[in-house]
Amino acid sequence: MQIKRVLLFILFISFIVIELDAQSFYGLRRDRPWQVTFGGGVSTYYGDLKEGRWIDDNINISVGGMYKINQHLSLRSELTYFRLSGDDRDSRNETSIRERYLSFRADNFELNVQAVVYFFNNGLSYYIRPPFNIYAFGGIGAFYSNPKAEIEGEWYALRPVETEGVSYSPIHANFNGGLGVTAKINYRMSLMAEAGWRITTTDYIDDVSTQYIDQSNFPTQTEKWLADMRPYRAGLEPWEAGHIRGNPSENDGYMFIQLKLQYYLGINRNKAKSQRGNYRNRTNYPGSFGGRNKRGFFNRLFGN
């Protein structure tokens, strides 16, 4: 029984390898407008709990798809997981900012739609694209954010506490844009490096925006500390109601710096229509049988 399973597994893997290795004579002649991307990098937060350091070391991971419109324009959509954080204790300001003793951490998800404009002609077909290119991108997105703060080793969600007496949504919009470069690895793969800025519609990525409210609004000691960390972290008296807690005149923002792999899928724009019409009766080209191309699914998707 075990041998039969091993043989079936070997046959299955062999089938995949054969399909991936099969070559179509016409593969390079047709463009491949569809691409997938995968990569990651670092995420940087900018807001009320950030002063000093320009680049953070929080991670992000993204996966997406692209479609080539013409030699200079593509459309893409990506789903990204990213972490943001900020802490008053990292501030270089010894008085006004550090005395708040506030901090946060948020694990977020973003879904965006962007236009990608290449500075140089990207070629009529994927295999003749230049070895290097520069591009700009811009678009819109939506992201989910759930800021938390740590007390005695445990992380608590801040949004349900309403630390400033304000109820806000966990889902927000952003307007994004940036610059990047591509480097061709081979016919089907490229390496992308880019940096992109996000302008958001919220000032509550960090749960800090306006002013302190009276401690009597919070039923538990933990919630009191989440709203004002001075007693917990420094043994100080809490700020009085109305004291400035944040700056509501500017929304929070964030930035991604990423490295990605770009892979051109074997999904052709014209589906080899002309090939079938002109070579229906030929049997001497690769992948043919009785005048018809018998290329398998994996070859159509990943092969040439």
C-alpha positions as CSV (number, residue, x, y, z in Angstrom):
1,M,0.0,0.0,0.0
2,Q,2.8,2.4,0.9
3,I,4.6,1.6,-2.4
4,K,1.5,2.3,-4.4
5,R,1.1,5.7,-2.7
6,V,4.8,6.5,-3.4
7,L,4.4,5.5,-7.1
8,L,1.3,7.6,-7.5
9,F,3.1,10.5,-5.9
10,I,6.0,10.1,-8.2
11,L,3.7,9.9,-11.2
12,F,1.9,13.0,-10.1
13,I,5.2,15.0,-9.7
14,S,6.4,13.7,-13.0
15,F,3.3,14.9,-14.7
16,I,3.7,18.4,-13.2
17,V,7.4,18.5,-14.2
18,I,6.7,17.4,-17.8
19,E,3.9,20.0,-18.1
20,L,6.1,22.7,-16.8
21,D,9.0,21.7,-19.0
22,A,7.0,21.4,-22.2
23,Q,7.8,24.2,-24.6
24,S,5.5,25.9,-27.1
25,F,7.1,27.2,-30.3
26,Y,4.8,30.2,-30.2
27,G,5.1,31.0,-26.5
28,L,7.5,33.9,-26.9
29,R,5.5,35.5,-29.8
30,R,2.5,36.2,-27.6
31,D,2.5,38.7,-24.8
32,R,1.6,37.7,-21.2
33,P,-0.3,40.6,-19.7
34,W,-1.0,38.9,-16.4
35,Q,1.6,38.9,-13.6
36,V,1.6,37.9,-9.9
37,T,3.7,39.6,-7.3
38,F,4.9,38.5,-3.9
39,G,7.2,40.3,-1.4
40,G,7.7,42.2,1.7
41,G,9.8,44.8,3.6
42,V,9.5,47.3,6.4
43,S,6.5,49.5,7.4
44,T,7.0,53.0,9.0
45,Y,4.3,54.8,11.0
46,Y,3.9,58.6,11.1
47,G,1.6,60.2,13.6
48,D,1.2,61.5,17.1
49,L,3.4,58.9,18.8
50,K,6.3,59.3,16.3
51,E,9.2,61.7,16.6
52,G,12.7,61.3,15.5
53,R,13.3,57.9,13.7
54,W,12.4,58.1,10.0
55,I,12.3,54.4,9.2
56,D,10.9,51.7,11.5
57,D,11.7,48.0,11.4
58,N,8.1,46.6,11.4
59,I,7.5,44.0,8.7
60,N,5.0,43.9,5.9
61,I,4.1,41.0,3.5
62,S,2.2,41.5,0.2
63,V,0.7,39.4,-2.6
64,G,-0.9,40.8,-5.7
65,G,-1.8,40.7,-9.4
66,M,-0.9,43.0,-12.3
67,Y,-2.4,43.4,-15.8
68,K,-0.4,45.1,-18.6
69,I,-2.5,47.7,-20.5
70,N,0.2,48.9,-22.9
71,Q,4.0,49.4,-23.0
72,H,3.9,52.1,-20.3
73,L,0.8,51.4,-18.2
74,S,-0.3,48.5,-16.0
75,L,-3.0,48.1,-13.3
76,R,-2.4,46.1,-10.1
77,S,-4.1,45.2,-6.9
78,E,-2.4,44.0,-3.7
79,L,-3.3,42.6,-0.3
80,T,-0.8,43.5,2.4
81,Y,-0.3,42.6,6.0
82,F,1.7,45.2,7.9
83,R,2.5,46.2,11.5
84,L,2.8,49.7,12.8
85,S,4.0,50.9,16.2
86,G,4.9,54.0,18.1
87,D,6.1,54.8,21.7
88,D,6.6,58.2,23.4
89,R,9.6,56.7,25.2
90,D,11.5,56.8,21.8
91,S,11.0,60.5,21.5
92,R,13.9,62.9,21.7
93,N,11.7,65.5,23.3
94,E,12.3,65.1,27.1
95,T,9.3,67.1,28.2
96,S,5.9,67.4,26.4
97,I,5.9,64.1,24.4
98,R,7.7,61.7,26.7
99,E,5.5,62.8,29.6
100,R,2.5,61.2,28.0
101,Y,4.1,57.7,28.2
102,L,1.6,56.5,25.5
103,S,2.4,53.7,23.0
104,F,0.6,51.4,20.6
105,R,1.1,48.5,18.2
106,A,-1.3,47.6,15.4
107,D,-1.5,44.6,13.0
108,N,-3.2,45.8,9.9
109,F,-4.4,44.6,6.4
110,E,-4.6,46.8,3.3
111,L,-6.3,46.1,-0.1
112,N,-5.4,48.6,-2.8
113,V,-5.9,49.3,-6.5
114,Q,-3.1,51.2,-8.3
115,A,-2.0,52.4,-11.7
116,V,1.7,51.7,-12.5
117,V,3.4,54.0,-15.1
118,Y,6.7,52.9,-16.5
119,F,9.2,55.6,-17.5
120,F,10.7,53.6,-20.3
121,N,9.0,51.5,-23.0
122,N,8.3,48.1,-21.4
123,G,8.2,46.2,-24.7
124,L,5.4,44.8,-26.9
125,S,5.9,41.4,-25.4
126,Y,7.1,40.3,-21.9
127,Y,10.3,38.7,-23.2
128,I,11.6,41.9,-24.8
129,R,11.1,44.1,-21.8
130,P,14.2,46.2,-20.8
131,P,16.6,44.8,-18.2
132,F,15.9,47.8,-15.9
133,N,13.0,50.2,-15.7
134,I,11.7,52.9,-13.4
135,Y,8.0,53.3,-12.5
136,A,5.7,55.5,-10.5
137,F,2.5,54.2,-9.0
138,G,-0.6,55.7,-7.4
139,G,-4.1,54.7,-6.4
140,I,-6.6,54.2,-3.6
141,G,-6.9,51.6,-0.8
142,A,-8.7,50.5,2.3
143,F,-7.1,49.2,5.4
144,Y,-8.2,47.6,8.7
145,S,-6.5,48.8,11.9
146,N,-6.8,47.6,15.5
147,P,-4.4,49.5,17.8
148,K,-3.4,47.9,21.0
149,A,-1.4,48.8,24.1
150,E,0.6,46.6,26.5
151,I,0.0,46.4,30.2
152,E,1.7,43.9,32.4
153,G,2.7,41.7,29.4
154,E,-0.8,41.6,27.9
155,W,-2.0,43.5,24.8
156,Y,-5.4,45.3,25.0
157,A,-7.4,46.6,22.1
158,L,-7.8,50.4,22.4
159,R,-10.7,51.1,20.1
160,P,-13.4,49.6,22.3
161,V,-12.2,51.5,25.3
162,E,-12.8,54.9,23.6
163,T,-9.8,56.5,25.4
164,E,-10.8,59.9,24.2
165,G,-14.5,59.4,24.3
166,V,-14.6,59.0,20.5
167,S,-16.0,56.0,18.7
168,Y,-14.2,55.3,15.4
169,S,-14.3,52.6,12.7
170,P,-11.5,50.0,12.3
171,I,-11.7,50.4,8.5
172,H,-10.2,53.5,6.8
173,A,-9.3,54.7,3.3
174,N,-6.0,55.8,2.0
175,F,-4.5,57.5,-1.1
176,N,-1.2,56.0,-2.0
177,G,1.7,56.6,-4.4
178,G,5.4,56.1,-4.8
179,L,8.4,55.1,-7.0
180,G,10.1,51.9,-7.8
181,V,12.6,50.1,-10.1
182,T,12.5,46.7,-11.8
183,A,15.3,44.4,-12.7
184,K,14.8,41.6,-15.2
185,I,15.9,38.2,-13.8
186,N,14.8,36.1,-16.8
187,Y,12.0,36.0,-19.4
188,R,9.3,35.3,-16.8
189,M,10.6,36.9,-13.6
190,S,11.7,40.4,-12.4
191,L,12.8,41.9,-9.1
192,M,10.9,45.0,-8.0
193,A,12.1,47.5,-5.3
194,E,9.8,50.3,-4.3
195,A,8.8,52.8,-1.7
196,G,5.2,54.0,-1.2
197,W,3.5,56.6,1.0
198,R,0.0,56.3,2.4
199,I,-2.1,59.4,3.1
200,T,-5.0,58.2,5.3
201,T,-8.5,59.5,6.2
202,T,-8.0,58.8,9.9
203,D,-6.1,60.2,12.9
204,Y,-6.7,57.1,15.0
205,I,-4.2,54.5,13.6
206,D,-2.4,55.1,17.0
207,D,-5.6,55.8,19.0
208,V,-4.3,59.3,19.8
209,S,-5.9,62.5,18.3
210,T,-7.5,65.1,20.6
211,Q,-7.5,65.4,24.4
212,Y,-7.8,63.5,27.7
213,I,-11.2,62.9,29.2
214,D,-12.0,62.4,32.9
215,Q,-10.9,59.1,34.4
216,S,-14.4,58.5,35.8
217,N,-15.5,57.5,32.3
218,F,-13.5,54.3,32.6
219,P,-15.0,51.5,34.9
220,T,-11.8,49.5,35.4
221,Q,-8.2,50.3,36.4
222,T,-6.9,48.8,33.2
223,E,-9.0,51.0,31.1
224,K,-7.9,54.1,33.1
225,W,-4.3,53.1,32.4
226,L,-4.9,52.6,28.7
227,A,-6.3,56.1,28.4
228,D,-3.5,57.6,30.5
229,M,-0.3,55.7,31.0
230,R,1.4,58.2,33.3
231,P,0.2,56.5,36.6
232,Y,1.1,53.0,35.3
233,R,4.5,53.8,33.7
234,A,5.8,56.7,35.8
235,G,3.7,56.7,39.0
236,L,2.5,60.2,38.1
237,E,-1.0,61.7,38.5
238,P,-3.2,61.4,35.5
239,W,-3.7,64.4,33.3
240,E,-6.8,66.5,33.9
241,A,-9.7,66.3,31.5
242,G,-9.1,68.6,28.5
243,H,-5.3,68.3,28.5
244,I,-3.9,67.9,25.0
245,R,-3.4,64.3,24.1
246,G,-2.8,64.5,20.4
247,N,-2.9,66.8,17.3
248,P,-6.2,66.5,15.4
249,S,-5.2,68.8,12.6
250,E,-3.1,66.1,10.9
251,N,-4.1,62.6,10.0
252,D,-1.8,59.6,10.6
253,G,0.1,58.1,7.7
254,Y,2.5,55.2,6.9
255,M,5.0,54.1,4.4
256,F,6.1,50.8,2.8
257,I,9.6,49.9,1.6
258,Q,9.4,46.6,-0.3
259,L,11.2,44.0,-2.4
260,K,9.0,41.9,-4.6
261,L,9.2,39.1,-7.2
262,Q,7.2,39.6,-10.3
263,Y,6.2,36.5,-12.3
264,Y,4.6,36.5,-15.8
265,L,1.8,34.0,-16.1
266,G,1.3,31.9,-19.2
267,I,-2.1,33.4,-19.9
268,N,-2.1,34.9,-23.3
269,R,-4.1,37.9,-24.5
270,N,-5.0,36.3,-27.9
271,K,-5.3,32.6,-26.9
272,A,-3.2,31.7,-30.0
273,K,-6.1,32.4,-32.3
274,S,-3.9,33.1,-35.3
275,Q,-1.9,30.0,-34.5
276,R,-4.9,27.7,-34.8
277,G,-6.0,29.3,-38.0
278,N,-2.7,29.2,-39.8
279,Y,-1.3,25.9,-38.6
280,R,-4.4,23.7,-38.1
281,N,-3.0,21.0,-40.2
282,R,0.6,21.1,-39.2
283,T,2.0,18.2,-37.1
284,N,5.7,19.0,-36.9
285,Y,5.7,21.7,-34.3
286,P,6.1,21.0,-30.5
287,G,3.0,20.1,-28.6
288,S,1.0,19.1,-31.6
289,F,-1.0,16.0,-32.3
290,G,-3.2,15.7,-35.4
291,G,-2.7,19.4,-36.2
292,R,-3.9,20.6,-32.8
293,N,-1.9,21.9,-29.9
294,K,-2.3,19.6,-26.9
295,R,-0.6,21.9,-24.3
296,G,-1.6,21.1,-20.8
297,F,-2.9,23.4,-18.1
298,F,0.4,23.9,-16.2
299,N,2.2,24.6,-19.5
300,R,-0.4,27.2,-20.5
301,L,-0.1,28.8,-17.1
302,F,3.6,28.6,-16.4
303,G,5.3,27.4,-19.6
304,N,6.6,29.4,-22.6
